């Protein structure tokens, strides 16, 4: 997983994490019982501009507290994700997908979820070249 390889979050192929995992990465929603985590959810596959290079929109939801590293979401995890992804060109993700350009197009405010945990959901557009 690209984020974990760059020092943000922990990745498990099985999606099962030990109780002491600091910032587990989930494909889809963050597990309800996890107090911290990064959820990656694809919500759009737009091929209207170019069938060969679709724009894939991904919501990156971070759950944590507002403290310092490693689990803080304010100036730490979400901003580190921004540094790793925003304006990056010609990168290859772990599933061998070629990304021509990645841009954050929405930065949401930090807010509390229904259980009082802090969350932030930013959205990124990955312009990909699946055959590239």
LINBEL-V297899 format. One record per pair of residues at least 6 apart in sequence whose ideal C-beta (glycine too) atoms are under 8 Angstrom apart, sorted by sequence separation. I is the first residue (numbers start at 1). J is the second residue. D is the distance in Angstrom with one decimal. If there is no record, write none. Layout:
i=I j=J d=D
i=I j=J d=D
//
This chain:
i=3 j=9 d=5.0
i=4 j=10 d=6.0
i=31 j=37 d=6.8
i=49 j=55 d=6.8
i=65 j=71 d=5.7
i=66 j=72 d=5.9
i=70 j=76 d=7.4
i=71 j=77 d=7.2
i=92 j=98 d=5.6
i=93 j=99 d=6.3
i=112 j=118 d=6.1
i=113 j=119 d=5.1
i=4 j=11 d=3.9
i=10 j=17 d=6.7
i=17 j=24 d=4.2
i=24 j=31 d=7.8
i=30 j=37 d=4.0
i=47 j=54 d=4.5
i=64 j=71 d=4.2
i=65 j=72 d=6.0
i=66 j=73 d=6.5
i=69 j=76 d=5.1
i=70 j=77 d=7.7
i=91 j=98 d=7.9
i=92 j=99 d=7.2
i=111 j=118 d=7.4
i=112 j=119 d=7.4
i=1 j=9 d=7.5
i=3 j=11 d=7.4
i=26 j=34 d=7.9
i=30 j=38 d=7.4
i=46 j=54 d=6.2
i=47 j=55 d=7.9
i=64 j=72 d=5.9
i=65 j=73 d=7.2
i=66 j=74 d=5.0
i=68 j=76 d=6.5
i=90 j=98 d=7.5
i=91 j=99 d=5.0
i=110 j=118 d=5.5
i=111 j=119 d=6.3
i=30 j=39 d=4.1
i=45 j=54 d=5.6
i=46 j=55 d=4.4
i=64 j=73 d=4.3
i=90 j=99 d=7.4
i=110 j=119 d=7.2
i=111 j=120 d=7.4
i=1 j=11 d=3.7
i=24 j=34 d=6.3
i=29 j=39 d=5.4
i=45 j=55 d=8.0
i=46 j=56 d=7.7
i=63 j=73 d=7.3
i=89 j=99 d=7.9
i=90 j=100 d=6.7
i=110 j=120 d=4.8
i=10 j=21 d=5.2
i=15 j=26 d=6.5
i=26 j=37 d=5.9
i=28 j=39 d=6.5
i=44 j=55 d=7.4
i=45 j=56 d=5.7
i=46 j=57 d=7.0
i=62 j=73 d=4.7
i=88 j=99 d=7.1
i=89 j=100 d=6.6
i=91 j=102 d=7.3
i=109 j=120 d=7.1
i=10 j=22 d=6.6
i=12 j=24 d=7.0
i=15 j=27 d=7.4
i=24 j=36 d=7.4
i=25 j=37 d=7.2
i=26 j=38 d=7.0
i=27 j=39 d=8.0
i=28 j=40 d=7.5
i=29 j=41 d=6.8
i=44 j=56 d=7.1
i=45 j=57 d=7.9
i=89 j=101 d=5.3
i=108 j=120 d=5.7
i=10 j=23 d=6.2
i=11 j=24 d=8.0
i=23 j=36 d=5.3
i=24 j=37 d=4.9
i=25 j=38 d=4.7
i=26 j=39 d=4.9
i=27 j=40 d=5.4
i=28 j=41 d=5.9
i=44 j=57 d=3.8
i=64 j=77 d=6.2
i=88 j=101 d=7.4
i=89 j=102 d=7.9
i=108 j=121 d=4.8
i=9 j=23 d=4.4
i=10 j=24 d=5.3
i=11 j=25 d=5.0
i=22 j=36 d=6.4
i=23 j=37 d=6.4
i=24 j=38 d=7.3
i=26 j=40 d=7.0
i=27 j=41 d=7.9
i=42 j=56 d=6.1
i=43 j=57 d=5.6
i=87 j=101 d=7.6
i=88 j=102 d=4.8
i=108 j=122 d=6.1
i=8 j=23 d=7.2
i=9 j=24 d=6.8
i=10 j=25 d=6.5
i=21 j=36 d=7.9
i=23 j=38 d=6.1
i=25 j=40 d=6.9
i=42 j=57 d=7.1
i=43 j=58 d=7.2
i=62 j=77 d=5.2
i=87 j=102 d=7.3
i=107 j=122 d=5.2
i=108 j=123 d=7.9
i=9 j=25 d=4.2
i=42 j=58 d=5.4
i=43 j=59 d=5.7
i=62 j=78 d=5.0
i=86 j=102 d=6.7
i=87 j=103 d=6.3
i=106 j=122 d=6.1
i=17 j=34 d=7.7
i=41 j=58 d=6.7
i=85 j=102 d=4.9
i=86 j=103 d=6.1
i=106 j=123 d=3.9
i=40 j=58 d=5.9
i=41 j=59 d=4.7
i=60 j=78 d=7.7
i=86 j=104 d=4.7
i=104 j=122 d=5.7
i=105 j=123 d=5.7
i=40 j=59 d=7.6
i=62 j=81 d=7.4
i=85 j=104 d=6.9
i=104 j=123 d=7.0
i=105 j=124 d=7.0
i=39 j=59 d=7.6
i=40 j=60 d=6.1
i=41 j=61 d=7.0
i=104 j=124 d=5.1
i=105 j=125 d=5.4
i=4 j=25 d=6.1
i=39 j=60 d=7.5
i=60 j=81 d=6.0
i=103 j=124 d=6.7
i=3 j=25 d=6.0
i=38 j=60 d=6.6
i=39 j=61 d=4.2
i=82 j=104 d=5.8
i=102 j=124 d=5.9
i=103 j=125 d=5.4
i=38 j=61 d=7.2
i=39 j=62 d=7.9
i=102 j=125 d=7.1
i=1 j=25 d=5.7
i=38 j=62 d=5.5
i=39 j=63 d=7.5
i=102 j=126 d=5.1
i=37 j=62 d=7.6
i=38 j=63 d=7.9
i=82 j=107 d=7.9
i=101 j=126 d=7.8
i=102 j=127 d=7.5
i=37 j=63 d=5.1
i=101 j=127 d=4.6
i=36 j=63 d=5.8
i=37 j=64 d=7.8
i=99 j=126 d=5.2
i=100 j=127 d=4.6
i=9 j=37 d=8.0
i=35 j=63 d=7.1
i=36 j=64 d=4.5
i=99 j=127 d=7.0
i=100 j=128 d=6.7
i=9 j=38 d=4.8
i=34 j=63 d=6.9
i=35 j=64 d=7.7
i=36 j=65 d=7.7
i=97 j=126 d=8.0
i=99 j=128 d=5.6
i=100 j=129 d=5.5
i=8 j=38 d=7.5
i=98 j=128 d=6.4
i=99 j=129 d=7.8
i=30 j=61 d=6.4
i=97 j=128 d=5.6
i=98 j=129 d=4.5
i=29 j=61 d=7.8
i=98 j=130 d=7.2
i=100 j=132 d=7.7
i=30 j=63 d=5.3
i=97 j=130 d=6.2
i=98 j=132 d=3.8
i=3 j=38 d=6.7
i=36 j=71 d=4.5
i=74 j=110 d=6.2
i=73 j=110 d=6.0
i=86 j=124 d=7.5
i=38 j=77 d=7.2
i=85 j=124 d=5.7
i=82 j=122 d=7.3
i=23 j=64 d=7.0
i=81 j=122 d=7.3
i=78 j=120 d=5.2
i=38 j=81 d=7.5
i=66 j=110 d=6.6
i=78 j=122 d=6.1
i=73 j=118 d=5.6
i=73 j=119 d=7.3
i=23 j=70 d=6.2
i=53 j=100 d=6.2
i=73 j=120 d=5.2
i=22 j=70 d=4.9
i=23 j=71 d=6.0
i=57 j=105 d=7.8
i=22 j=71 d=5.9
i=63 j=113 d=7.2
i=65 j=117 d=7.8
i=66 j=118 d=5.5
i=64 j=117 d=7.8
i=65 j=118 d=5.7
i=23 j=77 d=6.3
i=63 j=117 d=5.6
i=64 j=118 d=6.1
i=63 j=118 d=7.0
i=63 j=119 d=4.9
i=62 j=119 d=6.7
i=61 j=119 d=6.1
i=62 j=120 d=5.1
i=61 j=120 d=7.3
i=62 j=121 d=7.7
i=61 j=121 d=4.4
i=62 j=122 d=7.8
i=60 j=121 d=7.1
i=59 j=121 d=5.4
i=60 j=122 d=5.1
i=59 j=122 d=7.5
i=60 j=123 d=7.2
i=59 j=123 d=5.2
i=60 j=124 d=6.2
i=58 j=123 d=7.0
i=57 j=123 d=6.1
i=58 j=124 d=5.2
i=57 j=124 d=7.3
i=58 j=125 d=7.9
i=9 j=77 d=7.6
i=57 j=125 d=5.4
i=58 j=126 d=6.4
i=8 j=77 d=6.4
i=56 j=125 d=7.2
i=57 j=126 d=7.8
i=55 j=125 d=5.2
i=56 j=126 d=4.6
i=55 j=126 d=7.2
i=56 j=127 d=7.9
i=8 j=80 d=5.0
i=55 j=127 d=5.3
i=56 j=128 d=5.7
i=7 j=80 d=7.7
i=8 j=81 d=5.9
i=54 j=127 d=7.7
i=55 j=128 d=7.8
i=53 j=127 d=5.8
i=54 j=128 d=5.9
i=53 j=128 d=6.4
i=8 j=84 d=6.4
i=53 j=129 d=5.2
i=54 j=130 d=7.6
i=52 j=129 d=6.8
i=3 j=81 d=6.5
i=6 j=84 d=4.9
i=52 j=130 d=7.9
i=52 j=131 d=7.0
i=43 j=123 d=7.9
i=3 j=84 d=6.5
i=2 j=84 d=7.3
i=35 j=117 d=6.1
i=2 j=91 d=7.6
i=5 j=94 d=7.3
i=2 j=93 d=5.3
i=2 j=94 d=6.0
i=1 j=94 d=5.7
//
